[in-house]
Amino acid sequence: MMDLITDGQLTALIGLAGGVVLGLAARLGRFCTLGAIEDWLYGSDDRRMRMWLVAIGVAMIGSFALMGLGRLDPREAIFLMPAWNPIASIVGGAMFGYGMALAGNCGYGALARAGGGDMRSFVILLVMAVSAYMAIAGPTGMLRVWLFPQELAAEVPGLAHLASRATGLSPTLFGVVAGALLLALALSSARFRADWRKLAWAVAVGLAIVSGWAGTQWISSTGFEPVRVTTHSFSGPLGETLIYAMTTSGAALNFGIGSVVGVATGAFLGSLMKRQFRWEACEDPRELRRQMIGAFLMGTGGVTAVGCSIGQGLSAFSLLAYSAPVTFAAIIAGAALGLRQLIWGAHGNELSA
């Protein structure tokens, strides 16, 4: 079997499997970043925000359990390799959150909607992919590197590892306990506990994050090709997927590409299961302009912050990276500002009509 498939192809398959779960969770479990923020701020409903807490808690317990078993080396994990730049986390996170509000979805959410036939989301994905690659290796990339220079971390930039250095106790202990506390907080609501579908899909999302760490670390340790130890994120990987689609012979499959295709596939299957698949297009040029601006901000902000709402809000959080809580808070703040402007702008238009 291993003679018939390359390490890169195997990592893509692992990303594909986890991505399918994430796509199904978006469609069948309504797991969504912007939707959770909207429900919490304007709908007096915190159940989808609690889904995030469950997903983070499960991912954290699973990831630190892998570390404790020697199945995940934090020094190789992509979110713990660079030294933390707090300004980049704040600026990039706020840009991403504000762009997410303008676009009406994050990259993960846009993939889920595109899988259900929404062509508006396809445009968002294209703009986000291009802007992400511009921020990686294009003109905005040069500005990003100048403003927010990155260096390799001298010590693991994680909260659990910081606590370990201070106390001499295992970082696994701190990570598992922190994850358990998040689960306890999420499950403190009887209304949320009664919604077993949301709870089950949140657990599935957390396990998908863990599967990425476990799979890529195993291939990195046992394979013959250099493989990044990573898990799901949807800023840079959108750009990588676009490049691969255009230049297959000049690019290699990786985890991120498999993850992107997996989410779209899972969302497509989920939309068929719920009989919700239908083609949709944008009828308002002003709406399309707003969505394209939002997509550009998301692509640029996601690369600047070294991760999107999934990359930092779940994957980096699963390792308790310094950047995760700061970036996620900045994303929520940016999204709240964008939503407020959209809601009050629409309200003002109604009053003037």
DRENZAKE-340376 format. One record per residue (C-alpha): residue number from 1; residue in one letter; x, y, z. Coordinates in Angstrom, 3 decimals, decimal comma, always signed. Last residue first. Layout:
<atoms>
ATOM;NUM;A;X;Y;Z
...
</atoms>
This chain:
<atoms>
ATOM;353;A;-36,691;+54,775;+2,522
ATOM;352;S;-34,588;+56,787;+4,957
ATOM;351;L;-35,559;+54,650;+7,936
ATOM;350;E;-34,911;+51,408;+6,026
ATOM;349;N;-31,516;+52,645;+4,876
ATOM;348;G;-30,603;+53,505;+8,465
ATOM;347;H;-31,516;+50,009;+9,630
ATOM;346;A;-29,406;+48,483;+6,854
ATOM;345;G;-26,456;+50,586;+7,943
ATOM;344;W;-27,147;+49,737;+11,570
ATOM;343;I;-27,021;+46,016;+10,819
ATOM;342;L;-24,026;+46,197;+8,495
ATOM;341;Q;-22,015;+48,448;+10,794
ATOM;340;R;-22,803;+46,313;+13,833
ATOM;339;L;-21,892;+43,145;+11,943
ATOM;338;G;-18,514;+44,603;+10,956
ATOM;337;L;-17,710;+45,728;+14,495
ATOM;336;A;-18,747;+42,366;+15,965
ATOM;335;A;-16,682;+40,540;+13,324
ATOM;334;G;-13,593;+42,566;+14,168
ATOM;333;A;-14,068;+41,960;+17,898
ATOM;332;I;-14,660;+38,221;+17,371
ATOM;331;I;-11,562;+37,949;+15,177
ATOM;330;A;-9,509;+39,920;+17,716
ATOM;329;A;-10,640;+37,556;+20,493
ATOM;328;F;-9,661;+34,586;+18,310
ATOM;327;T;-6,267;+36,129;+17,623
ATOM;326;V;-5,563;+36,776;+21,307
ATOM;325;P;-6,827;+33,363;+22,437
ATOM;324;A;-4,788;+31,507;+19,768
ATOM;323;S;-1,504;+33,425;+19,578
ATOM;322;Y;+0,045;+32,093;+22,771
ATOM;321;A;-0,515;+28,555;+21,465
ATOM;320;L;-2,757;+26,448;+23,695
ATOM;319;L;-2,107;+23,410;+21,453
ATOM;318;S;-5,810;+22,885;+20,624
ATOM;317;F;-6,102;+26,676;+20,428
ATOM;316;A;-3,775;+26,644;+17,408
ATOM;315;S;-6,152;+24,244;+15,631
ATOM;314;L;-9,455;+25,659;+16,874
ATOM;313;G;-9,671;+29,463;+16,822
ATOM;312;Q;-6,239;+29,909;+15,216
ATOM;311;G;-6,643;+27,710;+12,142
ATOM;310;I;-10,437;+27,555;+12,292
ATOM;309;S;-11,059;+31,305;+12,579
ATOM;308;C;-8,080;+31,862;+10,292
ATOM;307;G;-4,379;+31,215;+10,792
ATOM;306;V;-0,927;+32,762;+10,903
ATOM;305;A;-2,344;+36,172;+11,966
ATOM;304;T;-0,898;+37,846;+8,856
ATOM;303;V;-1,982;+34,915;+6,660
ATOM;302;G;-5,556;+35,107;+7,942
ATOM;301;G;-5,617;+38,898;+7,686
ATOM;300;T;-4,638;+38,928;+4,007
ATOM;299;G;-7,102;+36,211;+2,998
ATOM;298;M;-9,835;+37,572;+5,240
ATOM;297;L;-9,373;+41,169;+4,095
ATOM;296;F;-9,582;+40,110;+0,440
ATOM;295;A;-12,712;+38,063;+1,161
ATOM;294;G;-14,356;+41,025;+2,871
ATOM;293;I;-13,629;+43,281;-0,094
ATOM;292;M;-15,091;+40,628;-2,401
ATOM;291;Q;-18,185;+40,277;-0,210
ATOM;290;R;-18,811;+44,025;-0,152
ATOM;289;R;-18,484;+44,240;-3,942
ATOM;288;L;-20,871;+41,292;-4,372
ATOM;287;E;-23,423;+42,952;-2,098
ATOM;286;R;-23,161;+46,203;-4,020
ATOM;285;P;-23,601;+44,316;-7,310
ATOM;284;D;-26,913;+42,862;-6,034
ATOM;283;E;-28,181;+39,665;-7,686
ATOM;282;C;-25,566;+37,296;-6,275
ATOM;281;A;-26,041;+33,689;-7,316
ATOM;280;E;-27,609;+30,572;-5,843
ATOM;279;W;-27,771;+26,998;-7,129
ATOM;278;R;-29,625;+24,637;-4,842
ATOM;277;F;-28,642;+21,827;-2,489
ATOM;276;Q;-30,855;+21,813;+0,604
ATOM;275;R;-32,232;+18,298;+0,465
ATOM;274;K;-30,902;+17,630;+3,981
ATOM;273;M;-28,851;+14,642;+2,805
ATOM;272;L;-27,960;+16,443;-0,421
ATOM;271;S;-26,717;+19,482;+1,505
ATOM;270;G;-24,670;+17,207;+3,749
ATOM;269;L;-23,054;+15,462;+0,786
ATOM;268;F;-22,098;+18,810;-0,735
ATOM;267;A;-20,822;+20,084;+2,618
ATOM;266;G;-18,699;+16,959;+3,040
ATOM;265;T;-17,238;+17,393;-0,433
ATOM;264;A;-16,495;+21,100;+0,045
ATOM;263;V;-14,902;+20,356;+3,424
ATOM;262;G;-12,857;+17,498;+1,947
ATOM;261;V;-11,563;+19,530;-0,992
ATOM;260;V;-10,206;+22,145;+1,415
ATOM;259;S;-8,755;+19,499;+3,756
ATOM;258;G;-7,047;+17,612;+0,919
ATOM;257;I;-5,404;+20,823;-0,235
ATOM;256;G;-4,291;+21,609;+3,304
ATOM;255;F;-2,817;+18,162;+3,907
ATOM;254;N;-0,576;+18,222;+0,861
ATOM;253;L;-0,580;+17,452;-2,846
ATOM;252;A;+2,432;+18,661;-4,753
ATOM;251;A;+2,736;+21,443;-7,292
ATOM;250;G;+4,232;+21,844;-10,764
ATOM;249;S;+2,356;+19,019;-12,507
ATOM;248;T;-0,937;+20,147;-11,020
ATOM;247;T;-0,487;+23,764;-12,117
ATOM;246;M;-3,939;+25,415;-12,142
ATOM;245;A;-5,733;+23,224;-9,594
ATOM;244;Y;-2,566;+23,065;-7,480
ATOM;243;I;-2,301;+26,868;-7,404
ATOM;242;L;-5,954;+27,165;-6,365
ATOM;241;T;-5,510;+24,531;-3,653
ATOM;240;E;-2,405;+26,274;-2,317
ATOM;239;G;-4,300;+29,569;-2,157
ATOM;238;L;-7,130;+27,953;-0,201
ATOM;237;P;-4,508;+26,260;+1,994
ATOM;236;G;-3,079;+29,691;+2,976
ATOM;235;S;-6,356;+30,800;+4,557
ATOM;234;F;-8,379;+27,762;+5,592
ATOM;233;S;-6,858;+25,900;+8,535
ATOM;232;H;-7,047;+22,212;+9,488
ATOM;231;T;-4,068;+20,323;+10,903
ATOM;230;T;-0,306;+20,534;+10,766
ATOM;229;V;+2,984;+18,695;+11,022
ATOM;228;R;+4,510;+19,677;+7,703
ATOM;227;V;+5,829;+16,769;+5,657
ATOM;226;P;+9,366;+16,281;+4,331
ATOM;225;E;+9,390;+13,022;+2,326
ATOM;224;F;+10,573;+9,582;+3,456
ATOM;223;G;+7,826;+8,780;+5,924
ATOM;222;T;+7,941;+7,550;+9,521
ATOM;221;S;+8,158;+10,702;+11,648
ATOM;220;S;+6,527;+13,176;+9,237
ATOM;219;I;+3,889;+10,575;+8,343
ATOM;218;W;+3,012;+10,021;+12,001
ATOM;217;Q;+3,046;+13,740;+12,742
ATOM;216;T;+0,734;+14,403;+9,776
ATOM;215;G;-1,784;+11,806;+10,926
ATOM;214;A;-1,882;+12,633;+14,632
ATOM;213;W;-2,107;+16,398;+14,160
ATOM;212;G;-4,791;+16,091;+11,496
ATOM;211;S;-6,767;+13,520;+13,484
ATOM;210;V;-6,810;+15,882;+16,473
ATOM;209;I;-8,556;+18,607;+14,451
ATOM;208;A;-11,117;+16,099;+13,174
ATOM;207;L;-11,683;+14,963;+16,777
ATOM;206;G;-12,650;+18,503;+17,775
ATOM;205;V;-15,066;+18,767;+14,841
ATOM;204;A;-16,681;+15,432;+15,775
ATOM;203;V;-17,155;+16,603;+19,382
ATOM;202;A;-18,936;+19,724;+18,085
ATOM;201;W;-21,075;+17,530;+15,850
ATOM;200;A;-22,184;+15,420;+18,818
ATOM;199;L;-23,004;+18,446;+20,991
ATOM;198;K;-24,991;+20,140;+18,234
ATOM;197;R;-26,968;+16,953;+17,688
ATOM;196;W;-27,439;+16,352;+21,414
ATOM;195;D;-29,324;+19,583;+22,011
ATOM;194;A;-30,331;+18,779;+25,586
ATOM;193;R;-26,836;+19,603;+26,853
ATOM;192;F;-27,164;+23,056;+25,270
ATOM;191;R;-30,380;+23,870;+27,105
ATOM;190;A;-28,945;+22,490;+30,339
ATOM;189;S;-26,039;+24,952;+30,072
ATOM;188;S;-23,005;+23,980;+32,166
ATOM;187;L;-21,877;+21,758;+29,287
ATOM;186;A;-19,774;+24,479;+27,658
ATOM;185;L;-18,099;+25,420;+30,945
ATOM;184;A;-17,372;+21,772;+31,786
ATOM;183;L;-15,918;+21,224;+28,323
ATOM;182;L;-13,695;+24,280;+28,719
ATOM;181;L;-12,531;+23,010;+32,107
ATOM;180;A;-11,716;+19,599;+30,608
ATOM;179;G;-9,613;+21,248;+27,905
ATOM;178;A;-7,686;+23,260;+30,476
ATOM;177;V;-7,078;+20,103;+32,531
ATOM;176;V;-5,847;+18,226;+29,466
ATOM;175;G;-3,499;+21,046;+28,481
ATOM;174;F;-2,097;+21,598;+31,977
ATOM;173;L;-1,381;+17,908;+32,497
ATOM;172;T;+0,101;+17,509;+29,027
ATOM;171;P;+2,458;+20,397;+29,755
ATOM;170;S;+4,076;+18,123;+32,363
ATOM;169;L;+4,978;+19,692;+35,697
ATOM;168;G;+8,232;+21,580;+36,287
ATOM;167;T;+6,302;+24,553;+37,654
ATOM;166;A;+7,355;+27,579;+35,598
ATOM;165;R;+8,547;+25,651;+32,543
ATOM;164;S;+5,337;+23,612;+32,596
ATOM;163;A;+3,192;+26,724;+32,874
ATOM;162;L;+4,941;+28,144;+29,804
ATOM;161;H;+4,473;+24,807;+28,040
ATOM;160;A;+0,755;+24,918;+28,781
ATOM;159;L;+0,559;+28,513;+27,534
ATOM;158;G;+2,393;+27,752;+24,303
ATOM;157;P;+5,260;+29,497;+22,532
ATOM;156;V;+7,660;+26,489;+22,566
ATOM;155;E;+11,036;+28,055;+23,297
ATOM;154;A;+13,502;+29,735;+20,908
ATOM;153;A;+10,671;+30,386;+18,467
ATOM;152;L;+11,597;+30,710;+14,809
ATOM;151;E;+11,417;+34,276;+13,585
ATOM;150;Q;+8,720;+36,312;+11,910
ATOM;149;P;+8,776;+39,960;+10,846
ATOM;148;F;+5,425;+41,788;+11,150
ATOM;147;L;+5,597;+45,138;+9,342
ATOM;146;W;+8,319;+44,260;+6,830
ATOM;145;V;+7,096;+40,678;+6,384
ATOM;144;R;+3,534;+41,882;+5,845
ATOM;143;L;+4,595;+44,579;+3,350
ATOM;142;M;+6,545;+42,012;+1,322
ATOM;141;G;+3,572;+39,653;+1,469
ATOM;140;T;+1,238;+42,403;+0,243
ATOM;139;P;+3,229;+42,363;-3,002
ATOM;138;G;+3,196;+38,580;-3,388
ATOM;137;A;+4,641;+35,573;-1,538
ATOM;136;I;+2,413;+34,867;+1,457
ATOM;135;A;+0,157;+37,930;+1,464
ATOM;134;M;-0,432;+37,636;-2,280
ATOM;133;Y;-1,131;+33,951;-1,706
ATOM;132;A;-3,823;+34,841;+0,815
ATOM;131;S;-5,256;+37,504;-1,512
ATOM;130;V;-5,590;+34,964;-4,327
ATOM;129;A;-7,270;+32,345;-2,139
ATOM;128;M;-9,613;+34,903;-0,534
ATOM;127;V;-10,673;+36,247;-3,921
ATOM;126;L;-11,373;+32,742;-5,239
ATOM;125;L;-13,151;+31,640;-2,066
ATOM;124;I;-15,405;+34,701;-2,020
ATOM;123;V;-16,314;+34,099;-5,684
ATOM;122;F;-17,249;+30,493;-4,865
ATOM;121;S;-19,264;+31,773;-1,919
ATOM;120;R;-21,440;+33,778;-4,290
ATOM;119;M;-21,874;+30,585;-6,322
ATOM;118;D;-23,856;+28,961;-3,500
ATOM;117;G;-24,459;+25,349;-4,585
ATOM;116;G;-24,391;+23,536;-1,236
ATOM;115;G;-20,664;+22,820;-1,440
ATOM;114;A;-20,193;+26,548;-1,973
ATOM;113;R;-21,901;+27,121;+1,369
ATOM;112;A;-19,503;+24,808;+3,201
ATOM;111;L;-16,480;+26,289;+1,429
ATOM;110;A;-17,713;+29,776;+2,345
ATOM;109;G;-18,083;+28,690;+5,970
ATOM;108;Y;-14,494;+27,423;+6,076
ATOM;107;G;-13,207;+30,603;+4,453
ATOM;106;C;-15,216;+32,769;+6,862
ATOM;105;N;-18,740;+33,802;+5,993
ATOM;104;G;-20,970;+36,839;+5,391
ATOM;103;A;-18,320;+38,567;+3,273
ATOM;102;L;-18,496;+41,828;+5,225
ATOM;101;A;-18,649;+40,030;+8,588
ATOM;100;M;-15,734;+37,753;+7,647
ATOM;99;G;-13,744;+40,769;+6,491
ATOM;98;Y;-14,124;+42,356;+9,924
ATOM;97;G;-13,077;+39,104;+11,597
ATOM;96;F;-10,081;+38,599;+9,300
ATOM;95;M;-8,860;+42,155;+9,646
ATOM;94;A;-9,267;+41,962;+13,440
ATOM;93;G;-7,310;+38,694;+13,543
ATOM;92;G;-4,524;+40,045;+11,345
ATOM;91;V;-4,149;+43,225;+13,404
ATOM;90;I;-4,342;+41,472;+16,776
ATOM;89;S;-2,263;+38,413;+15,900
ATOM;88;A;+0,291;+40,476;+13,977
ATOM;87;I;+0,632;+42,811;+16,965
ATOM;86;P;+1,150;+39,826;+19,284
ATOM;85;N;+4,064;+38,385;+17,257
ATOM;84;W;+4,627;+34,884;+18,634
ATOM;83;A;+7,836;+33,131;+17,702
ATOM;82;P;+7,271;+30,703;+14,858
ATOM;81;M;+7,197;+26,902;+15,381
ATOM;80;L;+4,179;+26,521;+17,666
ATOM;79;F;+1,432;+26,926;+15,064
ATOM;78;I;+3,117;+24,538;+12,602
ATOM;77;A;+3,644;+21,693;+15,043
ATOM;76;E;+7,265;+20,518;+14,849
ATOM;75;R;+8,386;+21,772;+18,268
ATOM;74;P;+5,110;+20,483;+19,708
ATOM;73;D;+6,132;+16,887;+18,901
ATOM;72;L;+2,972;+14,790;+18,636
ATOM;71;R;+2,740;+11,021;+19,154
ATOM;70;G;+4,916;+10,911;+22,270
ATOM;69;L;+2,048;+9,611;+24,380
ATOM;68;G;+1,887;+12,843;+26,395
ATOM;67;M;+1,947;+14,874;+23,203
ATOM;66;L;-0,933;+12,838;+21,755
ATOM;65;A;-2,870;+13,385;+24,998
ATOM;64;F;-2,157;+17,092;+24,569
ATOM;63;S;-3,811;+17,008;+21,149
ATOM;62;G;-6,814;+14,944;+22,267
ATOM;61;I;-7,565;+17,064;+25,341
ATOM;60;M;-7,172;+20,283;+23,347
ATOM;59;A;-9,265;+19,086;+20,405
ATOM;58;V;-12,051;+17,981;+22,762
ATOM;57;G;-11,973;+21,296;+24,624
ATOM;56;I;-11,787;+23,366;+21,415
ATOM;55;A;-14,745;+21,503;+19,894
ATOM;54;V;-16,738;+21,793;+23,121
ATOM;53;L;-16,004;+25,520;+23,415
ATOM;52;W;-16,938;+26,041;+19,785
ATOM;51;M;-20,240;+24,221;+20,292
ATOM;50;R;-20,797;+26,555;+23,237
ATOM;49;M;-20,732;+29,426;+20,770
ATOM;48;R;-23,370;+27,549;+18,768
ATOM;47;R;-25,520;+27,246;+21,877
ATOM;46;D;-25,131;+30,866;+22,965
ATOM;45;D;-28,545;+32,141;+21,886
ATOM;44;S;-29,493;+35,711;+22,791
ATOM;43;G;-29,988;+36,308;+19,053
ATOM;42;Y;-27,921;+39,455;+18,516
ATOM;41;L;-24,518;+38,930;+20,125
ATOM;40;W;-24,521;+35,166;+20,711
ATOM;39;D;-26,455;+34,157;+17,616
ATOM;38;E;-24,351;+36,472;+15,458
ATOM;37;I;-21,064;+35,175;+16,925
ATOM;36;A;-22,097;+31,536;+16,439
ATOM;35;G;-23,241;+32,241;+12,884
ATOM;34;L;-19,937;+33,945;+12,107
ATOM;33;T;-17,935;+30,919;+13,219
ATOM;32;C;-20,163;+28,149;+11,877
ATOM;31;F;-21,133;+24,647;+12,988
ATOM;30;R;-24,677;+24,253;+11,649
ATOM;29;G;-24,657;+20,569;+12,701
ATOM;28;L;-25,786;+19,046;+9,401
ATOM;27;R;-24,205;+21,499;+6,966
ATOM;26;A;-21,198;+22,795;+8,897
ATOM;25;A;-20,610;+19,475;+10,654
ATOM;24;L;-20,785;+17,644;+7,313
ATOM;23;G;-18,077;+19,913;+5,916
ATOM;22;L;-15,924;+19,435;+9,009
ATOM;21;V;-16,263;+15,642;+8,771
ATOM;20;V;-15,387;+15,771;+5,065
ATOM;19;G;-12,358;+17,901;+5,936
ATOM;18;G;-11,089;+15,292;+8,379
ATOM;17;A;-11,160;+12,638;+5,661
ATOM;16;L;-9,662;+14,956;+3,020
ATOM;15;G;-6,852;+16,063;+5,329
ATOM;14;I;-5,916;+12,424;+5,926
ATOM;13;L;-6,120;+11,810;+2,172
ATOM;12;A;-3,903;+14,824;+1,531
ATOM;11;T;-1,367;+13,500;+4,040
ATOM;10;L;-1,342;+10,220;+2,132
ATOM;9;Q;-0,814;+11,974;-1,196
ATOM;8;G;+2,130;+13,882;+0,221
ATOM;7;D;+3,674;+10,722;+1,651
ATOM;6;T;+3,414;+9,052;-1,730
ATOM;5;I;+1,037;+6,206;-2,540
ATOM;4;L;+1,549;+2,806;-4,208
ATOM;3;D;+4,586;+1,683;-2,211
ATOM;2;M;+2,715;+2,467;+1,021
ATOM;1;M;+0,000;+0,000;+0,000
</atoms>
